[in-house]
Amino acid sequence: MRAVRIALGLAFALALGAGPAFGLDLGEAKAKGLVGEQADGYVGVVSGGGEASALAQQVNSKRRAEYAEIAKKRSTSVDAVAALAGQKLVERTPGGQFVRGSDGRWVKK
């Protein structure tokens, strides 16, 4: 289990440190309320259009690849890894940023 946590930590670091897409980075987009974390382990678009959507796609693609790598090493499903990552990412989301609630609505923490 410790190895899974270490691997997830590395995945989070990569996912959260995603580079800029069209001049917008993940931290900035979260701070502006354009994107937020979801329980499924992926970023969702809260508001905004093209830039936020492109950034979410870029981040989610990187996350999906990391989750798949971890899942393969741990002989588990990508969905299981993503769900665990999502839980941790939602928990770690700072106040003032958005998370998607279990009802599918965006909520500001």
N, C-alpha and C positions, 0 to 999 in steps of 0.2 A: 504493500500500500504506500509505503514511503517513496518508492521509486515512481509510482504513479503521480504522487504529489509533486515530486521534483520535475517530472516530465511536464505536468500541467503548468507548473510555474514557468518553465521555459516557453511553453506555448503562449501563456499569457503575456510574457515579456515581448515575444515576437508580435503577437496580435495587437497589443496596446501600443507598440512602438511603430506601427505601420507608417510608412513615409507619406509625404504629401501627395494628394491626388488633385490636380488642377488647383494647387495653391491652398488646399484645405487639408489639415491633418486631423486625425481622430480626436485628439485632446481638444482642439479648437472647436470641432464640430459638436462634441459633447457639451462643451461649455456654452456654446451658442444655442443649445437645444435642438439641433438639427438631427442628431442621431442619438440612440440610446441602446442600452444593453437589454437583451432578452434572455429568458430562462433557457432557451434552446442553445445558448452558447454563441449566438451570432448577433451582429449589430443590425438594428432596424432603423428605418427612416422615420423620424418623428414629424418633421416638417421640412419644407424646402423642396428643391427639385433636383435637377441634374447633378450638381456638384455633390450633394449629400448622398444621392443614390449611387453615383459612381464610386464614392469613397466607401460606402457600405459594401458594395460588390467586391471591391479590392480587398478590404479587410476580411470579409467573409471567405473569400477564396483562399487567403493565406491561413485563416483559422481552420478551414475545412481540411487543408493539406496537413496541418499540424495535428489535428484531431485524428486523421486517418493514420498518420505515422505512429502516434501513441497507441491507438487501438490495435494496430498490427503487432506492436511490440508486446502488448499486454493481453493479446488474444481476447479482445472484447469488441464491442461494436462502436462504430464512429458515433452513433447517437448517444450511447452511454457516456463516452468521453465528453461529447459536446454538452450533454445535460449537466454533468459534474462541473465542467468549466463555466457553463452559464450560471449555475447556482453561485459559484464563487465570484464571478464577475458582477452579478447583480448585488451580492452582499457588499462587495468592495466599492460599488459606485458611490461617489461622494454626494453629499447633500447638494441640491440645486440642479442635479442632472436627472435625466429621464431613464426609467426602466419600464418595461412592458409588464403590466400586471397579469395575473392569471385569467382575468376576464378579457384580455386582449387590448385593454386601454393603456395608453401611456400615462404614467404617474411620475410627478416630480418628487424625488426623494427629499 
